[in-house]
Amino acid sequence: MSAKNKKTILLLLVAAVLLAVVPFFAKKGAEFGGSDDAGSVMVEEIKGEAYEPWFTPVIESLTGSELPGEIESLIFCVQTGIGVGVIAFLMGRFYERKKWEDKEEEKK
């Protein structure tokens, strides 16, 4: 077995051990909130009144009710996938263009 394979296996084992052990050190009863919640709490502390949104999201105004969390997560994941697809496409185009430019320089 090569040194590179041994190093890879060792790193995978370390990652697996960390994934298994770290949750045991998590604080009991900890609450994990998002940045939206933290911002709302901070505005409430500063102004002394609850935060009032400036506008209603477009989808919520079309449906007439708040979207379930699962649908919000789905929309976020689709948006992320589209963004990653665009970035990967552009990186591939740049890579291929560089390869073609190098090939053209070799012909000259």
Summary of the structure (lengths in Angstrom):
residues: 108
radius of gyration: 24.6
end to end distance: 43.7
largest distance: 72.4
contacts: 175
relative contact order: 0.04
helix: 75%
strand: 0%
